[in-house]
Amino acid sequence: MAEGLNFSRRLRRTPYTSSAEKAGVTGFSIVNHMLLPKAYRRSVEEDYWHLREHVQIWDVACQRQVQIQGRDAARLVQWMTPRDISRAKVGDCLYLPITDDTGGLINDPVLLKLAEDRFWLSIADSDLLLFAKGLALGRGFSVSIDEPDVSPLAVQGPKAEQLLAELFGPHIRDIGFFKFGWIDVAGTRQLIARSGYSRQGGFEIYLQGGHLGAGLWDMIGQAGLAHEIAPGCPNLIERIEGGLFSYGNEMTRETTPFEIGLQKFCSLDGSIDYLGRAALQHAAAAGLSRQIRGVLFDGGPCPTCAAPWPVHVGDKQVGQVTSAIWSPRLKRNVGLSLIDRAFWDAGQPVTVHSADGAIRSGEVSGLPFA
């Protein structure tokens, strides 16, 4: 089940790990020092079609919450991000680029505003808790910062809304995109957001109380039988086709928000102050030398992209593919790459030098893939 992984307390189990094991999980990845199911008994392609047509339950408890609470909570969150959060309302979820002093991306969490003085940052794979603590101490902000006992469980796919409305009530249908509401789970009040790491629609339940995890999984699984529910996980084909980026793959501290197409989330007019503002203003004035694009390429199903693959125009390297897989819908390989400015127009012919030694012809594409 977990060949190649040596389990220890450092690799944290989630409240849903035992349920995933019973459901037939066949592999894990590690995100935020926590187990993330990466495969069940179906192939990636079978999982892809099921996700597009039905509904799945995902253990995404590795999306840890950094809770920032106190008098200066909003000031600290604003100091961490170039996105203006001043108009955020309680009940809102906001996608945030988090930058360091050079303008490099530290994380790209979803912010949940629970109160005027209380926020959760639902984080990607980097130690944002320690970063936030350091900033708060350095600037003398009056806040408390911790990782609460909150474990997201995702219900994704086109049948997700119907399933959850049947289970928790019709008010589920009224929750707007990137908004949250509340449900009752075993007599407890739990947060549910219309969000998730897919383009197929769905929700994430931010379960407070890990002891309730197995019961919640079973409750949704039983109710979902009529909707052909299956255990699943973020699907690589669906992620790449949908233009969803992965921190540590498409973006790192060496990448600015502009290069990942997040300029609409960056205030540059001086109306708000944040870490890295001067660096991002300078980068905006200088202009982009590269930006994220899709790459469509041939040569049959490509191997796993475990390390970046060079992208060439003639003899010149113009980028590198950081995530790639065969798309059964498009009948071609799809990949994500930062591409040099002179070559990033859609339709630009390129070659991809994949790990199997093949040189595969293709072209640059916009995102998401059609």
C-alpha positions in Angstrom: 0.0 0.0 0.0 2.8 2.5 0.9 5.8 1.0 -0.8 8.8 3.3 -0.4 7.4 5.2 2.6 8.7 4.4 6.0 6.0 5.5 8.4 6.7 7.2 11.7 5.1 9.9 13.8 6.7 12.6 11.7 4.4 11.5 8.8 1.1 12.4 10.5 -2.0 10.3 9.9 -5.3 12.2 9.4 -8.7 11.6 11.0 -9.6 9.9 7.7 -6.5 7.8 7.1 -8.1 4.6 8.5 -11.2 5.2 6.4 -9.1 5.7 3.3 -7.2 2.4 4.1 -10.5 0.6 4.4 -11.6 2.1 1.1 -8.5 0.7 -0.7 -6.0 3.5 -0.9 -2.9 2.3 -2.7 -0.5 5.2 -2.3 0.3 8.3 -0.4 2.1 11.6 -0.8 3.3 13.9 2.0 1.9 17.4 2.3 2.6 19.6 5.4 4.1 16.5 7.1 0.8 14.7 6.7 -0.5 11.8 4.6 -2.4 12.6 1.4 -4.0 9.7 -0.5 -2.8 9.8 -4.1 -4.3 6.6 -5.6 -7.0 4.0 -5.0 -7.6 0.8 -7.0 -8.7 2.7 -10.1 -6.3 4.0 -12.7 -5.8 7.8 -13.0 -7.8 7.8 -16.1 -10.7 5.8 -14.5 -10.6 8.2 -11.6 -10.6 11.2 -14.0 -13.8 10.1 -15.8 -15.5 9.2 -12.5 -14.7 12.6 -11.0 -16.2 14.4 -14.1 -19.4 12.3 -14.1 -20.2 11.5 -10.4 -19.0 12.4 -6.9 -15.9 11.6 -4.8 -14.8 11.9 -1.2 -11.3 13.1 -0.6 -9.1 13.2 2.5 -7.5 16.6 2.2 -6.8 17.1 5.9 -3.2 17.9 4.9 -4.6 21.4 4.0 -3.7 22.5 7.5 -5.2 25.6 9.0 -3.1 28.5 10.3 -5.4 30.3 12.7 -4.6 33.9 13.3 -6.7 35.5 16.0 -6.6 38.7 18.0 -6.6 42.5 17.8 -4.0 42.7 15.0 -5.2 39.6 13.1 -6.3 41.5 10.0 -3.2 43.6 10.0 -0.9 40.5 10.0 -2.9 38.8 7.3 -2.6 41.9 5.1 1.1 42.2 5.8 1.5 38.7 4.4 -0.4 39.1 1.1 -0.5 41.6 -1.8 -4.2 41.0 -2.1 -6.4 43.7 -0.5 -8.5 41.9 2.1 -10.1 45.1 3.5 -13.5 44.3 1.9 -13.6 40.7 2.9 -16.7 39.8 4.8 -17.3 37.1 7.4 -18.3 34.0 5.4 -15.9 34.8 2.5 -13.1 32.6 1.2 -10.3 34.4 -0.6 -7.5 32.9 -2.6 -4.2 34.6 -1.5 -0.7 34.8 -2.8 1.6 35.0 0.2 4.9 36.7 -0.6 8.3 37.2 1.0 10.5 40.4 0.9 11.7 39.6 -2.6 8.1 39.1 -4.0 8.6 35.3 -4.1 5.7 33.1 -3.4 5.7 31.5 0.1 2.3 29.8 -0.2 -1.0 30.2 -1.9 -3.7 29.4 0.7 -7.4 30.0 0.9 -8.3 32.6 3.5 -11.5 32.0 5.5 -12.8 35.0 7.4 -14.5 33.6 10.5 -14.8 36.9 12.4 -13.3 40.4 12.2 -10.4 39.2 14.4 -10.2 35.6 13.4 -9.0 34.0 10.2 -8.0 30.6 8.9 -5.4 30.2 6.2 -5.9 26.8 4.5 -2.4 26.2 3.3 -0.5 24.5 0.5 2.7 22.6 1.2 5.0 25.0 3.1 5.5 25.9 6.8 3.3 29.0 6.8 2.7 28.7 10.5 6.3 29.4 11.3 6.5 32.2 8.8 3.4 33.9 10.3 4.8 33.5 13.8 8.1 35.1 12.8 6.3 38.1 11.1 4.0 38.6 14.1 6.9 38.6 16.6 9.1 40.8 14.4 6.4 43.5 14.0 5.0 43.2 17.5 1.5 42.3 16.4 -1.0 41.4 19.1 -2.2 38.0 17.8 -2.2 34.3 18.7 -1.2 31.9 15.9 -1.7 28.1 16.0 -2.8 25.0 14.1 -6.3 24.1 15.3 -7.8 20.6 15.2 -9.4 21.2 11.8 -9.3 18.6 9.1 -10.8 19.4 5.6 -12.8 16.6 3.9 -13.6 17.3 0.2 -16.7 16.2 -1.7 -16.1 16.9 -5.3 -17.8 16.3 -8.6 -21.1 17.3 -10.4 -23.3 15.3 -8.0 -21.7 16.8 -4.9 -24.3 19.5 -4.3 -27.3 17.1 -4.6 -25.7 14.6 -2.3 -24.8 17.2 0.4 -28.2 19.0 0.1 -29.9 15.6 0.7 -27.6 14.9 3.7 -27.4 18.3 5.4 -30.3 20.4 4.1 -31.3 22.5 1.1 -29.4 25.6 2.4 -26.3 23.9 1.0 -27.5 25.1 -2.5 -27.4 28.7 -1.3 -23.7 28.8 -0.4 -22.0 30.8 -3.1 -18.7 30.0 -4.8 -15.8 30.6 -2.4 -18.3 31.3 0.4 -18.9 29.2 3.5 -21.9 28.2 5.7 -22.6 25.8 8.5 -23.9 22.2 8.9 -24.7 19.9 11.8 -22.4 16.8 12.1 -23.2 14.5 15.0 -24.6 17.5 17.0 -21.7 19.8 16.3 -21.6 22.9 14.2 -19.2 22.5 11.3 -18.0 24.8 8.5 -18.7 23.9 4.9 -17.3 25.9 1.9 -18.1 25.7 -1.8 -14.5 25.2 -2.9 -12.0 22.4 -3.7 -9.0 21.4 -5.8 -10.9 20.6 -9.0 -12.9 22.3 -11.7 -15.9 19.8 -11.3 -17.6 21.7 -8.5 -17.9 20.6 -4.9 -17.5 21.5 -1.3 -15.0 21.2 1.6 -16.0 20.4 5.1 -13.6 21.9 7.6 -14.2 19.4 10.4 -13.4 20.7 13.9 -12.6 17.6 16.0 -10.6 14.8 14.6 -12.5 12.2 16.6 -15.5 12.9 14.3 -13.6 12.0 11.2 -14.5 8.4 10.6 -18.1 9.0 11.4 -18.3 11.9 8.9 -16.6 9.8 6.2 -19.1 7.0 6.7 -22.1 9.3 6.8 -21.2 10.8 3.4 -20.2 7.5 2.0 -23.5 5.9 2.9 -25.6 8.8 1.6 -23.5 8.9 -1.5 -24.2 5.3 -2.6 -27.2 6.5 -4.6 -24.9 8.9 -6.5 -22.1 6.4 -7.3 -19.7 8.0 -4.8 -16.2 6.7 -4.7 -13.1 7.5 -2.7 -10.7 9.7 -4.6 -8.0 12.3 -4.5 -6.9 15.4 -6.5 -6.6 14.0 -10.0 -3.5 15.0 -12.0 -5.2 14.9 -15.4 -8.1 17.1 -14.2 -5.7 19.4 -12.3 -3.5 20.1 -15.3 -6.4 20.4 -17.8 -8.1 22.9 -15.5 -4.9 25.0 -15.1 -4.7 24.4 -11.3 -1.2 24.9 -10.0 0.7 23.1 -7.3 3.0 24.9 -4.8 6.4 23.2 -5.0 5.8 22.3 -8.7 4.6 25.2 -10.7 5.5 27.8 -8.1 8.2 28.3 -5.4 10.0 31.1 -3.7 11.7 31.7 -7.0 8.4 32.6 -8.6 6.5 35.8 -8.4 2.6 36.0 -8.4 2.8 37.7 -11.8 4.6 34.7 -13.4 1.7 32.4 -12.2 -1.0 34.8 -13.6 -2.0 36.1 -10.1 -1.5 39.8 -10.9 -5.2 40.5 -10.3 -4.6 39.6 -6.7 -1.7 42.1 -6.3 -2.4 45.7 -5.2 0.4 47.9 -6.6 -1.0 51.4 -6.2 0.4 51.9 -2.6 -3.1 51.8 -1.0 -2.0 48.9 1.2 1.3 47.9 2.7 2.6 44.3 2.7 5.8 42.4 2.7 7.4 42.4 -0.7 5.5 45.4 -2.1 8.5 47.3 -3.3 9.9 44.1 -5.0 6.6 43.5 -6.8 6.3 47.1 -7.9 9.8 46.9 -9.3 8.9 43.6 -11.0 5.8 45.0 -12.5 7.6 48.0 -13.9 10.4 45.8 -15.4 7.9 43.6 -17.1 7.6 39.8 -17.3 10.3 37.7 -18.8 8.3 34.4 -18.4 4.8 33.3 -17.4 2.9 30.1 -16.9 1.4 28.4 -20.0 0.0 25.1 -21.0 1.9 22.8 -23.4 0.2 20.2 -25.6 2.5 17.6 -26.9 2.5 14.3 -28.7 4.5 11.0 -28.7 2.1 8.8 -26.9 1.4 8.8 -23.2 4.3 10.4 -21.4 6.1 9.1 -18.3 5.7 10.5 -14.8 7.2 14.0 -14.6 9.2 13.7 -11.4 11.7 16.3 -12.4 11.3 19.2 -14.8 11.6 18.5 -18.6 13.2 21.0 -20.9 11.0 22.8 -23.4 12.8 23.9 -26.6 12.3 26.0 -29.7 15.0 24.8 -32.0 18.2 24.6 -29.9 17.0 27.1 -27.4 15.5 26.1 -24.0 12.5 28.4 -23.4 10.9 26.7 -20.4 10.5 23.5 -18.5 7.5 21.3 -17.9 6.8 20.9 -14.2 3.7 18.7 -14.3 2.5 16.5 -17.2 0.2 13.6 -18.1 -1.7 12.0 -20.9 -5.2 13.5 -21.4 -7.7 10.8 -22.5 -10.2 13.5 -23.4 -7.8 15.5 -25.6 -5.8 12.5 -26.8 -2.6 14.3 -26.2 -0.2 15.0 -23.4 -0.9 18.1 -21.3 1.7 19.9 -19.3 2.4 23.1 -17.4 5.5 25.3 -17.9 6.9 28.7 -17.3 7.6 29.9 -20.9 9.9 32.8 -21.9 8.2 35.9 -23.1 9.2 35.7 -26.8 7.7 32.2 -27.1 4.7 32.2 -24.9 2.0 32.9 -27.5 -0.6 30.1 -28.0 0.3 28.0 -31.0 4.0 28.5 -30.7 5.7 25.2 -31.8 7.9 23.6 -29.2 9.6 20.3 -28.4 9.4 18.6 -25.0 12.4 16.5 -23.9 10.8 14.0 -21.6 12.4 11.7 -19.0 12.2 8.6 -21.3 14.6 10.3 -23.8 11.9 11.1 -26.3 11.8 14.5 -28.0 8.1 15.2 -28.4 6.6 17.9 -30.7 3.9 20.2 -29.4 2.8 23.7 -29.0 2.1 26.3 -26.3 -1.5 26.6 -25.1 -3.6 28.9 -23.1 -5.1 27.8 -19.7 -7.3 26.1 -18.9 -7.0 23.6 -21.7 -10.0 23.7 -24.0 
